Amino acid sequence: MEPRISLITLGVADLERATRFYANCLGLPKLETPPSITFFELGTTWLALWSRESLAEDAGLAPAGSGFRGFALAHNVRSPAEVDALLTRVAACGGTVTRPGHPTDWGGYSGYFTDPDGFVWEVAHNPSFPHV
């Protein structure tokens, strides 16, 4: 397998609500898509939002499940102030800040939020990370 992720698909409860959150709150560039799915282009990776039931059926799994899913998506920014600003904006748009921005033991600054469907995102300023 070549070392890349082409597409991340999140199974969501309400596609319209999730699309508004990612497009309007996070400002992700939405692509033209059919009404049953939403795609956002993130450089060479795309983010897809699809109904939880449809994604589970496509994968051959039951759609039930809740709580911590064992992974987090991450977005790196240029400064601690950007971490705090994004967390503030997310909270105003219906996301939940689960851990406010704080200095980290690895020399950066980080905070966490969940989107309206409970997917965990880290927002971090890592002065050593090459992709910002």
C-alpha positions as CSV (number, residue, x, y, z in Angstrom):
1,M,0.0,0.0,0.0
2,E,1.3,3.4,-0.9
3,P,1.6,5.8,2.2
4,R,-1.4,8.1,1.7
5,I,-5.0,8.5,2.8
6,S,-7.3,9.4,-0.2
7,L,-10.7,9.8,1.5
8,I,-12.0,10.0,5.1
9,T,-15.7,9.3,5.3
10,L,-17.7,10.2,8.4
11,G,-21.0,8.5,9.0
12,V,-23.3,11.3,10.3
13,A,-26.8,11.4,11.8
14,D,-28.0,14.5,9.9
15,L,-26.2,15.2,6.6
16,E,-27.5,18.7,6.2
17,R,-26.5,19.7,9.8
18,A,-23.0,18.1,9.3
19,T,-22.5,19.8,5.9
20,R,-23.4,23.2,7.4
21,F,-21.0,22.6,10.3
22,Y,-18.0,21.7,8.1
23,A,-18.8,24.2,5.3
24,N,-19.9,27.2,7.3
25,C,-18.2,26.8,10.7
26,L,-14.9,25.2,9.6
27,G,-14.9,26.8,6.2
28,L,-14.0,23.6,4.3
29,P,-14.3,23.9,0.5
30,K,-17.4,21.9,-0.5
31,L,-17.4,20.1,-3.9
32,E,-20.4,19.6,-6.2
33,T,-22.0,16.4,-5.0
34,P,-25.2,14.4,-5.2
35,P,-27.7,15.1,-2.4
36,S,-26.9,11.9,-0.5
37,I,-23.3,12.7,0.2
38,T,-21.0,15.7,0.7
39,F,-17.4,15.9,-0.3
40,F,-14.8,18.5,0.8
41,E,-11.4,18.8,-0.8
42,L,-8.5,19.0,1.7
43,G,-5.5,19.1,-0.6
44,T,-4.8,15.6,-1.8
45,T,-7.3,14.1,0.7
46,W,-11.1,14.4,0.6
47,L,-13.5,14.4,3.5
48,A,-16.9,12.8,2.9
49,L,-20.0,13.1,5.0
50,W,-22.5,10.3,4.4
51,S,-25.4,9.0,6.5
52,R,-24.3,6.7,9.2
53,E,-26.7,4.0,8.1
54,S,-25.5,4.1,4.4
55,L,-21.8,4.0,5.4
56,A,-22.4,1.0,7.8
57,E,-24.4,-0.8,5.1
58,D,-21.7,-0.2,2.5
59,A,-19.1,-1.6,4.9
60,G,-21.2,-4.6,5.9
61,L,-21.5,-3.5,9.5
62,A,-24.2,-2.6,12.0
63,P,-24.7,1.2,12.4
64,A,-25.1,1.1,16.2
65,G,-22.3,2.5,18.3
66,S,-21.6,5.5,20.4
67,G,-19.0,7.1,22.6
68,F,-15.3,7.4,22.0
69,R,-14.4,5.8,18.7
70,G,-10.7,5.3,19.4
71,F,-9.3,7.9,17.0
72,A,-9.1,11.6,16.4
73,L,-8.7,13.8,13.3
74,A,-6.3,16.7,13.7
75,H,-5.8,20.1,12.2
76,N,-2.6,22.0,12.7
77,V,-2.6,25.8,12.8
78,R,0.1,28.5,12.9
79,S,-0.2,29.7,16.5
80,P,-1.8,29.1,19.9
81,A,-4.1,32.0,19.3
82,E,-5.4,30.2,16.2
83,V,-6.1,27.1,18.3
84,D,-8.2,29.2,20.7
85,A,-10.0,31.1,18.0
86,L,-11.0,27.9,16.1
87,L,-12.2,26.3,19.3
88,T,-14.3,29.4,20.1
89,R,-15.8,29.4,16.6
90,V,-16.6,25.6,16.8
91,A,-18.4,26.1,20.1
92,A,-20.5,28.9,18.6
93,C,-21.4,26.6,15.7
94,G,-22.7,23.6,17.6
95,G,-19.5,21.7,18.3
96,T,-18.4,20.8,21.8
97,V,-15.0,21.8,23.1
98,T,-13.9,18.8,25.1
99,R,-10.5,20.2,26.1
100,P,-9.7,23.9,25.9
101,G,-6.4,24.9,24.3
102,H,-3.4,24.3,26.7
103,P,0.4,24.0,26.5
104,T,1.5,20.4,25.8
105,D,4.3,18.3,27.1
106,W,5.7,18.1,23.5
107,G,6.2,21.9,23.3
108,G,3.1,22.8,21.4
109,Y,-0.4,24.0,22.2
110,S,-3.5,21.9,21.7
111,G,-7.2,21.6,22.3
112,Y,-10.0,19.2,21.3
113,F,-13.6,19.4,20.1
114,T,-16.3,17.1,18.8
115,D,-18.4,17.9,15.8
116,P,-22.2,17.6,16.1
117,D,-21.9,13.8,15.5
118,G,-19.3,13.3,18.2
119,F,-16.3,12.9,15.9
120,V,-13.1,14.0,17.8
121,W,-10.9,16.7,16.4
122,E,-7.6,18.0,17.8
123,V,-6.6,21.6,16.9
124,A,-2.9,22.0,17.5
125,H,0.0,24.4,17.1
126,N,3.1,22.3,16.8
127,P,6.1,24.4,15.9
128,S,7.9,21.3,14.6
129,F,5.1,20.0,12.4
130,P,6.0,20.5,8.7
131,H,2.4,20.6,7.3
132,V,0.6,23.8,8.3
